Amino acid sequence: MNLPAHLDLIAAAPDGIRKLRGLILELAVRGKLVAQDPSDEPAGELLKRIARERARLEAEGTCRKSEAMAVVGKDEQPFALPEGWEWSRLSAVSLVNPRNAADDSTVASFVPMAMIGTSFDGKHLQEHRKWGEIKQGFTHFAENDIGVAKITPCFENSKACIFENLQSGIGAGTTELHIVRSMGGTLAPRFVLAYLKGPMFLQIGETRMTGTAGQKRLPKEFLEQNPFPLPPLAEQHRIVAKVDELMALCDRLEAEQTDADAAHARLVDTLLATLTRSADTAELSANWQRLAEHFDTLFTTESSLDALRQTILQLAVMGKLVPQDPDDEPASELLKRIAKERARLEAAGVCKKSKGMPLVGEDEQPFEVPEGWAWERIGNYVLQTDYGLSEKTLATTDGVPVLKMGDIQSGNVILGGQKAVPSTTEGLPYLLLEPGDLLYNRTNSAELVGKTGIFRGQTQQYSFASYLIRIRCAKDMTLPAFLNLTMNAPMFRDTEIVPHLKQQCGQANVNGTILRNMRIPVPPAAEQHRIVAKVDELLALVDRLKADLAGSRARQERLAATLIESALQAA
């Protein structure tokens, strides 16, 4: 397989450049990146030199005497090696986790895990400390040693490096490392690094990790005993040079992709901004038509389609998606009818009495709304807002299912699998939900605070947890779907959620009092229906584009997988 000829195809696939880097490393350790040279000293002779060097070090007492390792049997060999290579094990060709000896006053290097990278350049940062301060309780290493992380997720993320430019030639660092030390220059450290960063080593190593979840570690025995493909020393250096060349090409491809993606994002943002700046629906229609002619080249990423979705929501709440009808009852009259209905229900004891919110002054209005619209606060627009149940739920099918924040997804409330509370729980039946109730997430990580969803389940069958707030609209007067899309529009988040986010016990919160004061644009009731219908139509288009994109990316991924598989089979 001609790898350079297929670089662009593999790189263009989802996560393609990462996979391409892995393929390069895998081909490197299989001897398929450079041609073999029959004049090279074969690896068999190199093994003899390594054995002699080990014997010398052991005789000097520089390293401990090692037990002879079993020969790598045919059944252990994962692939065939080129002529001149030999199967061995790292414990046979290197020192694993050696120790250093130095005077306590010696200035040495200290390297914590955070200073070790994941790229093939093998670089690391360092601090300087006295050897006496770090010789105990830390992992030792020396100049040109290879370090590989042994703990999850650092191991899986390929944290490994070659220790270079160390103070006094020695160092110590995180205890979560295994160290590989070449003996007398008999290994090219960066070839060993390619082996340790290769997909096969990482994949098999992950299955051999021991310990509990979150604290799994790669055993030293696996590092020592896993079959290691040993090329002639001269070929090791040629392989490293070729890997560096191809990795530099990957860097350029990645930079080009990043630049292209950034330029594409700027273009999409600029063109979408022309939509929100449209003076009226006629101008919007013309701008949209120009945009639609280039959908296939503009909306080619998840982020661009998400931006399109957010623009549609913003256009909806600005009154630019559908034309206004002068025959519609104005929003001011709608708000009067809502206020009367709320007063009636409060007098009848159907809902709790609420304090009226102040009017939205002209200087408080985030943008100008069309004729017939009005600015209002959520507390004045809806009938009631209520906190949910604080009772602990139980894993039972008896009682009342309780919805939680994880059940709110993409503007909807997902039913099924909820835990329940007894029907006699304090707060019931008042806190039972009705179809059309909106649930608002008041506390969570900052990006999830403020998300809403519409409950569309059966009446009086579900309740909700205390970190949600129920928003109940006036039935047959307002459309919950319009309020829902309003509260998911980007400008609403920017002006009503983000400025009020408060961190409490590690979580963000925007409470019910702030919610009731939030400002919303209110169209006439009839226009709300037209807007929601238009939004549904346009978001269905976005969903189709997303499905097409997913299909295209899946085809790219299959093509890249086929090319990678072909390269490895040829190897």
N, C-alpha and C positions, 0 to 999 in steps of 0.2 A: 504493500500500500504506500502510495506517495503522500506522506503526512502533510507536508506544506501545501499541497494542492487542495487539501480538504480543511485547512485551518478555518477559513471563513465560514464554511457550512457548519462546522461544529460550534464555533464561537457564537454564531447567530442563534443557536438553540437556547431555550430557557436554561439559565445557569451554565451556559455553554463554555465560557472561558474557564470556570473552575474545573469542569470535566476535562477540558482540553489540557490543563496543567496536570491533572491526574494521569491522563493518557501518556503524556510526555515522560513522566516519572516511571510509569509502568513499563513503557518501551525501553527506557534507560536501563532498568535493572534486569531486563530480559536480553540485553545485548542487541537491540534492534535499531538503535539510533545512529550508530557509526559502524563502519566496516571493520572487521577483524584484520589484524596485521600478523601474518605468520611469523614475522621476525620478532614479535613481542615475546618476552620471557613468559611461558605459560603459567597459569595460576597454580598448577601443581608445584612448580619450583618456588613460587611465592609462598605457598603454604609451608614448604620446608624452611625457608628463611624466617618466616614468622615463628615457627616452632623453635628454631635456634635462638631467636631473640627472646622468646619467652623463657627458655631455659637459662639464658644469661641473666635475665632480670630476677628470676627465682633464686638463682645461685647467689646473686648479690643481696638478696633479701628485699629488693625493691617492690616485689609483688608476692603474694601468697602462691604456694604451689597449687596447681589446678589439677582436677581429675580429668582424665582423658574422656572426651566427648564421643558419643557413638557416631559412626559414619552416617551421613544422610542417605537413607535407603531409597530405593526406587519408588516405593509407595508414598514417601514424604515429598517427593519432588513435584512441585505444582506445574512446572513447564520444563521443556527441554532447553539446555544451555548451548551456546555456540561452542565451536572448537576452541580449546585453550582456556575455557572457564572451568571452574570446579564448584560443586556444592560444598558448603561448610556451615559453620554456625558462628555467631558473633563471639561466643565465649571461646571459640577456638582461634579466632583471628584478632581478638582485641581484649583489653581489660575492661570488665564491666563493674562500674561503681567502685573505682579505686580511691585511695585516700592520699592526701598530700602531707608533707612534712615541711615545716618552716618555722623560723623564729617568731615568737609572738609579736614582736615589734614590726615585723614585715608588713608593709602596706600592700593589701591585696584587693581584689575586686569582689563586690557583693552583687548578686543578681537575683532579685525576687521574680516570681512568675510573671508579674505584670510587665516586666522588661523584656520578655521573650516573645518574639513574633511568630506568625503562622506562615509567612511567605517562604519561598525557597532561597531567598537571599541569605538566610541563616543568621541574620543580624540580631543583636541584642543591645540593650543599654546596660549601664553598670554604675554602681556607687563605689567609693573607696573607703575601706575600713582596715583597721589593724587586724592581722591574722588571729591574734589572741582573742578578739571579740567574736569571731565567726567560725573558729575551727570546730567548736562543739555545737551539736544540734542542727547542723546544716549539711547539705550535700557538697562534697568537694569536687572540684574540676580544675583542669590546667589548660594551658594554651593549646588550641586545636582539638580539644575534646569535643565530642558531640553530646548534647543534652537533649533528651526527649521527655516531654511531660508524661507522667504515669497516671494522673488522676482525671476522672471525668469532670467537665467536658473538655478540658484542655487537651487531652490525648486525642479525642475524636476531631477536635478543631485543628489538629496538626501543629501544636506548639512544639517547636524543636529548633535548635540553633547550633552553631559552631562557636565555641568560645574563643574570641580573638581579642588581641590588644589588651590582655589582662595585666593589671598592675603586678609586677614581679613575676608574671607568668602563671599565677595561680589565682584561684577564687573559690568562693562558696556561695550557696544560695538556697533557694526553696528546697524543702525536703521532698517535694513532689516531682523529682526528676530521677531518671535513670541516666547514667553517664557511660559513654563508650569511648575508650581511649586506644588509639592506634599505637602499635609498638614499633618504635624505630622508623617511622615513616613508611610502613608497609601497607598502609591504606590511605586512599584519598578521602579526607573527611567529608567532602561534599558528595562523594558517591554514597557513602554510608547514610548521609542525610537524605539523599534521594530514595534510598531503600526505606528509611524510617518514615518518610512522608508519602510513600507510594500507597495507592488505594488498597492493594491487596494486604499489605502489612496492617494498615489501619482497620480494615474490615475484619480480618481474622483476629487481630488484637482486641477489638471491641468485644468479640464473643468470648475471649479468655479472661476478661477483667473479673475481679472478685470483689466482694464487699456489698454493702447495702446501697440502695438507690441514692444517687447524689454524692456518694463517697466511694464509688468503685475505682479500683486501681489495677494497672497492668502489672502482673507479677514479674519479678526479675527473671524467673525461670523461663518465661515465654520469650523475653528479649534475648536471653542467652541461647536458647535451644531452637528457636524458629529457623528453618532453613534459610541460609544466606547465600545468594549467588555471587561468587567471587570471580571478577575478571582479572586479566593481567594488569599489573599496576599502571603500565603505560596507557592501556585502554581505559582504565578508570578516569585518567586525566582527560582523555579525548571525549569521553562520555560527558563529563562535567562541563567541558567547554561547549558541547553541543546543547546540553540542557540549558546552560546560561543563554545561549543564542536564541533558543526557542522560547524560553521564558521572557526574554526581552521582547520578542515578537508578540507574545501574549500581553505583555504590558502595553505595547503600542495599540493592539487591538482593543484592549480594555479602555485605554485613554480615548481612543477614537469613538468607542461606544458611549463613553461618559459624555464627551463633548457633543456627540450627535443627539443623545438623549436630552441633554440640557438645552440645546438649540430647539429641539422638537417641543420640549415643554414650554419654552418661552413663546414659540410660535402659537401653540395651542392657547396659552393664557392670553396672548394678545388678541387672537381672533375671537375667543369667547368673551373677552371684555367688550368687543364691539357690540355683542348682543345685549349685554346689560346696559350699555350706554345708548341703546336705541331709544329715540324720543317717544315712539308710540308703536302700536302693534303693526302698522303698515311698514314702518322702517325696520322693525324686527323681522317681519316676514321676508323682506328683501335681503337683509343680512344673513338670515338663516338659510335662504336658498343658495346664496353664494357659498356658505359653509358646507351645505349638504352635497354640493358638487365635488367636494374633496374629502368626504368622510373616509374613503378607503385609504387615504394617505395621512390624514390627520389623526384619526382615532385608532392607533395601532398598538396602544399600550393600556394596561389596566389603569394607570394613573391618569391618562388623557380621558378615558371613559368615565372615571370617577369625577374628573373636573367637569365634564359635560353634564353629568347627573346633577352636580351641585349648581351649575349654571341654570339648568332647567328649574330647579327649586327656587333659585333666587329670582328668576324672571317671573315665576308664578306669584311670589309674594309682593313683587313690585308692581303687579297689575299689567304686565307687558305680554303675557302669553295669549290672552284673548281680548277682543275689543269690548269696551264698556257699552252697555245698553242704557240709554237715558230713561227708558221705561222701568228699569229696576227700582225697587224700593231702596232708598239710600241706606247706607250703613248706620247713620244716626238714628233712623227709625227702628232698625233692627236692634240696636243697643238699648233703646227704650223698652222694647218688648221683652228683651232678656232680663232687664232690671225688674220689670213687673212680675215676671215669672219667678224670679229668684225670691222676691219679697213674698209672693204667695206661698211658695214651698217652705220658706222659713217660718211664716206665720202658722202653717199647718204642721210644723215640726218634722217635715220630711227631710230637711237638711239643716245643718247647724247654721246659726246666724253668723254672718261674716261682716267684717268691717269694710266699708267702701274705700276704694283706692282713689288717690288724687288723679285728676285729668292729666293727660299727656300734653304738656305745653309745646308750643311751636318750636321752641329752642331745644326740646328733647327728642324731636322726631328724627330718626336716623336717615330717612330719605323722604322725598315728596311722593305722596300717593295720588292716584287718579281721582277725578271728580266722582263723588258719590261714595268714596271710601272714607275711613276714619282711623285714627290711631286710638288704641285703647290698651288698658292693662289687663293681663290675663285674669286677675281677680274680679274685675268688673264684667269680663266677657263671658265667663263660665258660671255655672250655677254653684259649684262647690269644688273645693280641693281638700283632700283628706289623706292623712298619714295612715299606713297600713298596720297590720297586726305585729306585735312584738312577741307573741307566744311562740315557743319553740315547736317546730314541726316534727312530725314522726313519719317514718317510712311505713305508711299504711294506706290502704284503699278506703278505709272508713273515715268519715268526717268530711271536712271541707278542704279541697286542694288549695295550696297557697302559692301564688306566683312570686318568683324572685327575679332579681335583676338579670340573671342569665337567660331568662325566658323572653326578654325583649331583644329582638333581632331584626335589623333592617326595617324598622318602622312597624313591625308586627309583634304580636304576642303569641309565642309558641306554646300550644297546649299539649299536655301529656307527660306523665312521669313525675308530676309534682308530689311532694310530700304534703301531709294534711295536718289539720288541727281539729279537735272535737268541735262539733256544731254548737256546743254550749260555751265556746270561748268568748271571753269578754270582748265586746266590739261588734260581734255578730248579732243579728243579720245586717246591721247598718253598713258594714264594710264588705258586703257581697257585691260582686260586679254585675253591671248591666252591659249588654252589647253596645259598643260605641264609646265606652269609657276609655280614657287615655291614661296610660301609666307612664309616669315620669321618674327616671332614675336620679335620685338626689345625692347619692354618695357612692363612690367607687374610685378607681384610678381616674385621673383628671380627664383623659380623653373619652371616658365612658359616662362621666357625669352629664346629665342633660338629655341622654338618649330617651326617646319615647316610642311607644307602640300602642296600637289600637287593639282592645280586647274585642274579639268577635265570637266568643263562646256563648254557651247557654246562659240565660238569665238566672241570677241568684244561685249559681253553682260553684263559683270560685271566689277566693279572696286574694289578698296580696300582702307582702311583707312590709315592715315598717320603714325600710329604706327606699320604698317606692311611694309615690304620691299619686292618688287617683284624681284625675281631672274629669269632671262630668259636665258636658255641654247641654244646652237647652235643646231638648228633643224637638224635631220638626222646625227648628228655627235656625240652627247653625249646623255645619258639617264637620264632625270630628276629623275627617280626613284632611280638611284644609288646615285646621289647627295643627295637625300632626306634621304635615309637610312644612308649615311655617316654622315649627320648632326644630325642624331638621335642616333648614336653609342655612347657608354659611354666614349670612349677615346676622341672623338671629344668634347664632353661637358666638360670633365675634362681639356683639353688643350686649347680649343678655346673660350669657353663661360665663365666658372667659373672665370678664372683669370681676366676677363675684366668687371665683373658685377659692376656697379656703381649705388648707391642709389640716386635717384632724386625725391624729393617731395613724399617720401614714396614708390616709385616704383623703381625697378631695371631697368637698361638699358644697352644694348650693341648695339652701333649705326652702321650706314652703313659703316663708314670708317673702323671700326674694322672688320666688316663682310668681307669687300673686302680683308683684310689682313689675314684672317683665312686660315690655311693650310689644304689641303686635299690630300689624296693619289689618284692618277689617274691611273686606269687600261686602257689597250687597249679597244677601243669601243666594240669590239666583246666580250671581257671577261665581260664587264659591263652587257651585256644581259644575259650571262650565270649565273653571280652572282645573278642578280635580280630574275631570274627564280628559282634558288636554295633557295634563301631567302624566296620567296613566298611559296615554297613547305614546308620548315621547319617551317615557322610561321603558316602555316595552321595546321601543327601537334600540335604546341603549343596551337592554338585556340581549337582544338579538346580536348586536355588534360584539358584545362580550362573549356570547356563545361562539360566534365566528372566530374571534380572536383565540379563544381557548382551543378550538379545533385546529387552527393554524399552528399554534404553539405546540400542540400535541404531535402534529405531523413533523414539525421541525425537530422535536425531541426524539421521535422515533428514527428519523433520518440520522441524527447525531449518534444515537445509540447503535444503529446499524454500522456506521462508519467506525465507531470505537471498537465494536465487537469484531469487525473485519480486521482492524489493525492488530488486535490482540490475538486473533486466530492465526493471522499471518506470522505473528511473532512466535 
